[in-house]
Amino acid sequence: MDELFPKIIEVDANSRLGQVLLRLQAALLDAQVEGQVSSGFSEALIAAVPRLRRFAHMRTGNASEADDMVQATLLKAWEHRARFQADTNLIAWLFTILRNTHLNHRKRHWREVEDIDGAFAASLSQPPDQEHRIGLSELQAALNGLTPEHRETLLLVTVDGLVYEEAALVLGCQPGTVKSRVSRARERLALALGVA
């Protein structure tokens, strides 16, 4: 039964949550002085922390994760303090924030894969592609160096896969002209790329 309903444990002032509570208490005191929150809101918010911790621990089963959820809940409560209606139940409001925080956290992380030794990440690696990119940019520069007629003819035959007769129809010239342009374009590309 104690596992389902853990005891309320007071917050250690030296813990992360304890430090957050100290800063929150100071901010609440300043907000009271400025008339932004009532003293009842401040006192009830701080008094709710042990109950929030217990509820968070019941949801997570992990004390550290529960404290993180309580911190997130307190931060959201502070950010949205103007939305809280004075005559409503503060504990219910805080528990709703905590529950929604937990559900959103689970929704965000349900696809995560635990990969302590990095084996999964290593299987997702991609080999470097710098050389491929350099080769493509050199090829593009060499193609740009061709005359428009040679470039267009070469691309029709080599990339689009047209036979010489089809390319001749597209370009409005003789198949022999297409063969000649393709041959010259290949020679110039070979020279530009240093493979001739």
C-alpha positions in Angstrom: 0.0 0.0 0.0 2.9 2.4 0.7 4.1 1.9 -2.9 0.8 3.2 -4.2 0.5 6.0 -1.7 4.0 7.1 -0.7 4.4 9.2 2.4 4.6 12.9 2.1 8.3 13.8 2.4 9.3 17.3 3.1 11.6 19.0 0.5 15.3 19.2 1.3 16.2 22.9 1.0 19.6 21.9 -0.6 18.0 19.9 -3.4 17.2 21.3 -6.8 13.5 21.3 -5.9 14.4 23.0 -2.6 16.2 25.8 -4.5 13.3 26.2 -6.8 11.0 26.5 -3.9 13.2 29.2 -2.3 13.2 31.2 -5.5 9.4 30.7 -5.9 8.8 31.9 -2.3 10.8 35.0 -3.0 8.9 35.7 -6.2 5.5 35.1 -4.5 6.5 37.5 -1.7 7.4 40.2 -4.4 4.1 39.4 -6.2 2.1 39.9 -3.0 3.8 43.2 -2.4 2.9 44.3 -5.9 -0.7 43.0 -5.4 -0.4 40.4 -8.2 -1.3 37.4 -5.9 -3.0 37.1 -2.6 -1.2 35.7 0.5 -3.6 32.8 0.5 -2.6 31.8 -3.0 1.1 32.0 -2.0 0.7 30.0 1.1 -1.6 27.4 -0.5 0.8 27.0 -3.4 3.8 26.3 -1.2 1.8 24.1 1.1 0.7 22.0 -1.8 4.2 20.9 -2.8 4.4 17.8 -0.6 1.1 16.6 -2.0 2.2 17.3 -5.5 5.4 15.3 -4.9 3.3 12.4 -3.7 1.0 12.5 -6.7 3.9 12.9 -9.1 5.7 9.9 -7.5 2.6 7.8 -7.9 2.5 8.7 -11.6 6.2 8.2 -12.3 7.5 5.7 -9.7 10.7 7.7 -9.7 11.5 10.3 -7.1 13.9 12.3 -9.3 11.4 12.4 -12.2 8.6 13.3 -9.7 10.6 16.3 -8.4 11.2 17.4 -12.1 7.4 17.2 -12.7 6.7 19.2 -9.5 9.2 21.9 -10.7 7.5 22.1 -14.1 4.1 22.3 -12.4 5.2 25.1 -10.1 6.7 27.0 -13.0 3.5 26.6 -15.1 1.4 27.7 -12.1 3.6 30.7 -11.6 3.4 31.6 -15.3 -0.3 31.3 -15.4 -1.1 32.6 -11.9 -3.4 35.3 -13.5 -5.6 32.5 -14.9 -6.3 31.0 -11.5 -9.7 32.0 -10.2 -9.7 32.9 -6.5 -12.8 31.0 -5.5 -11.8 27.7 -7.1 -9.8 24.7 -5.8 -6.0 25.4 -6.0 -5.1 21.8 -5.4 -7.3 20.5 -8.2 -5.8 23.2 -10.5 -2.3 22.2 -9.6 -3.0 18.4 -9.9 -4.5 19.1 -13.3 -1.4 20.9 -14.4 0.8 18.1 -13.0 -1.2 15.4 -14.8 -1.2 17.3 -18.1 2.6 17.9 -17.8 3.1 14.2 -17.2 0.9 13.1 -20.1 2.6 15.6 -22.5 6.0 14.4 -21.3 5.1 10.8 -22.0 3.6 11.7 -25.4 6.7 13.5 -26.4 9.1 10.7 -25.3 7.2 7.5 -26.2 9.2 7.2 -29.4 12.6 7.6 -27.8 14.8 4.5 -27.8 17.1 3.9 -24.9 20.6 3.7 -26.3 23.0 3.6 -23.4 26.0 2.1 -25.2 25.4 4.0 -28.5 24.8 0.8 -30.5 21.5 2.0 -31.9 22.9 5.5 -32.9 25.9 3.8 -34.5 23.6 1.8 -36.7 22.0 5.0 -37.9 25.2 6.7 -39.0 25.7 7.8 -42.6 29.0 7.8 -44.4 30.5 11.1 -45.2 29.3 12.6 -48.5 31.8 15.5 -49.0 33.6 13.8 -51.9 30.2 13.2 -53.6 29.2 16.8 -53.2 32.5 18.1 -54.5 32.2 15.8 -57.5 28.7 17.1 -58.2 29.7 20.7 -58.0 32.7 20.0 -60.3 30.4 18.3 -62.8 27.9 21.2 -62.6 30.7 23.7 -63.3 31.9 21.6 -66.2 28.4 21.4 -67.6 28.0 25.2 -67.2 31.2 25.6 -69.2 29.6 23.9 -72.3 27.8 25.9 -74.9 24.0 25.9 -74.5 23.6 23.7 -77.7 26.1 21.1 -76.5 24.7 21.1 -72.9 21.1 20.7 -74.1 21.9 18.0 -76.5 24.1 16.0 -74.1 21.4 16.2 -71.4 18.6 15.1 -73.8 20.6 12.0 -74.8 22.4 11.1 -71.5 19.9 12.2 -68.8 16.5 12.0 -70.6 17.5 8.9 -72.4 16.4 10.0 -75.9 17.9 8.3 -78.9 19.7 10.5 -81.5 16.7 10.6 -83.8 14.3 11.6 -81.0 16.7 14.3 -79.8 17.1 15.5 -83.4 13.3 16.0 -83.6 13.2 17.9 -80.3 16.1 20.1 -81.3 15.0 20.6 -84.9 18.2 19.3 -86.5 19.7 16.2 -88.1 20.6 13.1 -86.1 24.2 13.5 -87.3 24.3 17.0 -85.7 23.1 15.4 -82.4 25.8 12.8 -82.6 28.5 15.4 -83.3 27.3 17.7 -80.4 27.2 14.8 -77.9 30.6 13.7 -78.9 32.1 17.2 -78.5 30.3 17.7 -75.3 31.7 14.5 -73.8 35.2 15.4 -74.9 34.9 18.9 -73.3 33.5 17.4 -70.1 36.3 14.8 -69.9 38.9 17.6 -70.3 37.2 19.8 -67.7 37.0 17.0 -65.2 40.5 15.8 -65.9 39.5 12.3 -66.9 40.7 12.5 -70.5 
